[in-house]
């Protein structure tokens, strides 16, 4: 038996990756469970006392951090062989402290469930993230619309609803994955009906809604932009199998487009990552679609394309950096516009160090394809930026040394080991 998650596991490792580029990726890589589905599901366990079982839970720094948050609240968490058991029967506290929230913004997902179950919650404001501001105003407004009294005191969001929450109509002006999830988790225990308009369509939210439904919540319109929730008095714990990680899958497809000889990516739900896969195909990569696998082969130099990020089912902002690594080697000039996060470009200067020719104009990256990249020391700056650097390094001439890969470990399970098994010359070293 592995012990319950401990605080020490949330400390970032100081590992680095050393990659010698040019080796083709052949064989099979298997996609793990989705980080961004696991995190709200873990938070949802707070809604119903008892033991919840989350299967196919990825073993990541971020899921460990969420486990630590749950343990801090009084839950018992046991993580073994990708099965995460969360017993929330003993949860008494309703405070998510700064020390934990600052390491992972998704901790804010505990706000809705705790407020709904206990009528009060204190969650630290997450602050900025590696690439810039990421507000939580929509989460706060949603709780207010449900009747909570919300204040920000000493860096904490304090929400109170001593007589419980009441259903509301909430139309999002910006599509927000996290705020849709938080509102949904609070609404399932509110009195009366809540109508959520312009709800996020991301598969992570659909899976959350399905799990809540399985727990006894009354939700109509799952998988659409309008969710109708009829509040219930209580919910019961359940068991859920976490969907495959669509961003990890698409990251492997991008790797295959760069050096696939061919690379088989197993455990993919194509509808979850179709926009990214189609864009990668548009660059000229050869993709064969099987039932739950994609086989990707590089047959020629990639072609330049235009990419614009959008909420699901559009091209995910979480794939923008990795596709930029691919397009940095394209024949011609590509443009990549991020409409979700205008400043999510910390990977640009690092890709430029590797020889890419990229210019930024506000939220548009203009990528003039070069014929080759050349290895050098680079620094990972956030999760998807790190993945982009790994992809670039796989194809760069010579050796690339990527430091600060704790960012990568937050959201990709053993990416280095999976790539090495498919032929990449990649080693992890301790710095
Ligand atoms: N926004 C606001 N106010 C809010 C919340 C969001 O203005 O209160 C804005 C954001 O600034 C952004 C847009 O709304 O411009 C969408 O943000 P969203 O709330 O959808 O993002 P999130 O829920 O904080 C999740 C993922 C991110 C992913 C985004 C967009 C999780 C745990 N995180 O974040 O994933 O980039 O949706 O798809 O699901 C990653 O995995 O690398 C990652 C950053």
Boltz pocket constraint, residues with backbone or C-beta under 6 A from the ligand:
constraints:
  - pocket:
      binder: B
      contacts: [[A, 35], [A, 36], [A, 37], [A, 39], [A, 106], [A, 133], [A, 134], [A, 135], [A, 136], [A, 137], [A, 138], [A, 139], [A, 140], [A, 174], [A, 175], [A, 176], [A, 177], [A, 178], [A, 179], [A, 204], [A, 316], [A, 317], [A, 318], [A, 339], [A, 340], [A, 341], [A, 383], [A, 384], [A, 411]]
      max_distance: 6.0
